Amino acid sequence: MAVLLSYHRLIEKDSQHVSYCWKMSILAVLAVAVASSLVISFSLYSLWESFRLNCFMGASLSFVISKGSGLREVMQTNRSEKERQILYKLLQSTALDEKYIISEYDSKWSNPDFCEYLTYTPLFHALLGVIWAALFVTHGHGGEGVGSIIARPWRIVIPSLTFFTICGISAIVCASLVSSGLAKFCQQFNKINSTADIDCARMITYFSMIEANDLVLPDKNYYLITVFPWIWASSYICGAIVLLLRIVLVVDFKLVRVVVSTIERDMEPEESGQPNVEVLNEATQVSVEDVTAQ
């Protein structure tokens, strides 16, 4: 027997031989991305409402002193104990009948479209994430798809990588704009020298233009939108890395060696009535370990 040709090729694995960890890791990443985007959208809109739907991201504030109110208002209004402590600390350095408030008409608020973009982009991502999670539940097990109604379910890998890349870029841009806009907004409170020792979260709670929701106070929303945008962006990056590894490691395929050789027939020419001929034979070795061993 003589070997005429030997080469290697990739063929699809049986779906049962593809680890479910690859599928579950992407679903876990999508769950984090969807949850984070919902938190961002809710917190941003709540803060937006705290300033009467004036876009506060990157706004330039103007402060005025309101007379006829002060410590008595702090003690009489229906506020939580934490808010009372914040207000009392702010008013310690001013007269008891004066307090600073934001001048809504003199302040230069940002374009409302900017806040709408920052608020609704995560919400749009959440909707896409739910849809893509449903697609990945159907296709994500990979392999040949034996016994599945979906032919070649590994084909979802490349579209998923494209999805995570595009959404990751969008999330990074949105998270950067949120961080820069919020930092510029917090710098406006430095105009009030007497409140320089109080952080931005308390300033937002104090200068809120409407009655704060006791469930989630503005300072809590501030902390949420400083942390979750980067968790949101990081989840897409992790998903893209997992899919790249799935492609590089060829998880959904196996390497086979194809050998084309000749086989000599054992029968005599007189018995067969035909001359002795050589027949081409194609033999495959489906084990990657056998290929590497050779």
Solvent accessible surface area in square Angstrom, and as a share of the most:
residue,aa,sasa,rsa
1,M,168,0.75
2,A,55,0.42
3,V,90,0.52
4,L,101,0.50
5,L,97,0.48
6,S,46,0.30
7,Y,83,0.31
8,H,90,0.40
9,R,115,0.42
10,L,95,0.47
11,I,57,0.29
12,E,33,0.15
13,K,52,0.22
14,D,43,0.22
15,S,14,0.09
16,Q,157,0.70
17,H,131,0.59
18,V,6,0.04
19,S,58,0.37
20,Y,137,0.52
21,C,95,0.57
22,W,52,0.18
23,K,25,0.11
24,M,106,0.47
25,S,37,0.24
26,I,1,0.00
27,L,33,0.16
28,A,56,0.43
29,V,20,0.12
30,L,2,0.01
31,A,61,0.47
32,V,69,0.40
33,A,3,0.02
34,V,24,0.14
35,A,55,0.42
36,S,3,0.02
37,S,0,0.00
38,L,85,0.42
39,V,43,0.25
40,I,0,0.00
41,S,10,0.07
42,F,109,0.46
43,S,0,0.00
44,L,5,0.02
45,Y,82,0.31
46,S,25,0.16
47,L,0,0.00
48,W,16,0.05
49,E,72,0.32
50,S,8,0.05
51,F,0,0.00
52,R,136,0.50
53,L,89,0.45
54,N,28,0.14
55,C,1,0.01
56,F,2,0.01
57,M,1,0.01
58,G,19,0.18
59,A,1,0.01
60,S,44,0.28
61,L,4,0.02
62,S,36,0.23
63,F,37,0.15
64,V,62,0.36
65,I,81,0.41
66,S,31,0.20
67,K,148,0.63
68,G,65,0.62
69,S,24,0.15
70,G,1,0.01
71,L,44,0.22
72,R,177,0.65
73,E,54,0.24
74,V,6,0.03
75,M,113,0.50
76,Q,144,0.64
77,T,42,0.25
78,N,140,0.72
79,R,68,0.25
80,S,42,0.27
81,E,116,0.52
82,K,86,0.36
83,E,9,0.04
84,R,56,0.21
85,Q,111,0.50
86,I,8,0.04
87,L,8,0.04
88,Y,105,0.40
89,K,84,0.35
90,L,6,0.03
91,L,4,0.02
92,Q,116,0.52
93,S,70,0.45
94,T,34,0.20
95,A,51,0.40
96,L,113,0.56
97,D,75,0.39
98,E,42,0.19
99,K,33,0.14
100,Y,62,0.24
101,I,66,0.34
102,I,14,0.07
103,S,16,0.10
104,E,43,0.19
105,Y,203,0.77
106,D,96,0.50
107,S,10,0.06
108,K,156,0.66
109,W,52,0.18
110,S,27,0.17
111,N,92,0.47
112,P,74,0.46
113,D,93,0.48
114,F,60,0.25
115,C,4,0.03
116,E,71,0.32
117,Y,89,0.34
118,L,1,0.00
119,T,4,0.02
120,Y,101,0.38
121,T,20,0.12
122,P,0,0.00
123,L,67,0.33
124,F,119,0.50
125,H,9,0.04
126,A,3,0.03
127,L,107,0.53
128,L,56,0.28
129,G,2,0.02
130,V,87,0.50
131,I,103,0.52
132,W,45,0.16
133,A,26,0.20
134,A,61,0.48
135,L,68,0.34
136,F,0,0.00
137,V,81,0.46
138,T,57,0.33
139,H,46,0.20
140,G,0,0.00
141,H,31,0.14
142,G,0,0.00
143,G,0,0.00
144,E,80,0.36
145,G,8,0.08
146,V,97,0.56
147,G,87,0.84
148,S,42,0.27
149,I,169,0.86
150,I,41,0.21
151,A,86,0.67
152,R,110,0.40
153,P,0,0.00
154,W,59,0.21
155,R,134,0.49
156,I,16,0.08
157,V,8,0.05
158,I,102,0.52
159,P,58,0.36
160,S,0,0.00
161,L,32,0.16
162,T,72,0.42
163,F,21,0.09
164,F,1,0.00
165,T,63,0.37
166,I,111,0.56
167,C,7,0.04
168,G,6,0.06
169,I,106,0.54
170,S,32,0.21
171,A,0,0.00
172,I,68,0.35
173,V,70,0.40
174,C,1,0.00
175,A,0,0.00
176,S,48,0.31
177,L,61,0.31
178,V,1,0.00
179,S,42,0.27
180,S,67,0.43
181,G,7,0.06
182,L,6,0.03
183,A,52,0.40
184,K,106,0.45
185,F,0,0.00
186,C,24,0.14
187,Q,112,0.50
188,Q,20,0.09
189,F,8,0.03
190,N,98,0.51
191,K,113,0.48
192,I,6,0.03
193,N,130,0.67
194,S,45,0.29
195,T,7,0.04
196,A,74,0.57
197,D,106,0.55
198,I,16,0.08
199,D,72,0.37
200,C,18,0.11
201,A,1,0.00
202,R,92,0.33
203,M,2,0.01
204,I,0,0.00
205,T,5,0.03
206,Y,21,0.08
207,F,10,0.04
208,S,23,0.15
209,M,32,0.14
210,I,78,0.40
211,E,127,0.57
212,A,18,0.14
213,N,89,0.46
214,D,117,0.61
215,L,150,0.75
216,V,34,0.19
217,L,21,0.11
218,P,3,0.02
219,D,4,0.02
220,K,93,0.39
221,N,3,0.02
222,Y,37,0.14
223,Y,106,0.40
224,L,52,0.26
225,I,1,0.01
226,T,50,0.29
227,V,78,0.45
228,F,54,0.23
229,P,2,0.01
230,W,109,0.38
231,I,68,0.34
232,W,1,0.00
233,A,2,0.02
234,S,53,0.34
235,S,8,0.05
236,Y,2,0.01
237,I,81,0.41
238,C,66,0.39
239,G,0,0.00
240,A,17,0.13
241,I,89,0.45
242,V,30,0.17
243,L,0,0.00
244,L,88,0.44
245,L,84,0.42
246,R,4,0.01
247,I,67,0.34
248,V,107,0.62
249,L,108,0.54
250,V,54,0.31
251,V,16,0.09
252,D,6,0.03
253,F,48,0.20
254,K,59,0.25
255,L,57,0.28
256,V,3,0.02
257,R,54,0.20
258,V,0,0.00
259,V,19,0.11
260,V,25,0.14
261,S,4,0.03
262,T,14,0.08
263,I,77,0.39
264,E,107,0.48
265,R,121,0.44
266,D,141,0.73
267,M,109,0.49
268,E,95,0.43
269,P,57,0.36
270,E,145,0.65
271,E,139,0.62
272,S,41,0.27
273,G,66,0.63
274,Q,107,0.48
275,P,103,0.64
276,N,95,0.49
277,V,69,0.39
278,E,116,0.52
279,V,64,0.37
280,L,117,0.58
281,N,53,0.27
282,E,102,0.46
283,A,43,0.33
284,T,67,0.39
285,Q,62,0.28
286,V,87,0.50
287,S,34,0.22
288,V,58,0.33
289,E,124,0.55
290,D,68,0.35
291,V,18,0.11
292,T,101,0.59
293,A,91,0.71
294,Q,127,0.56
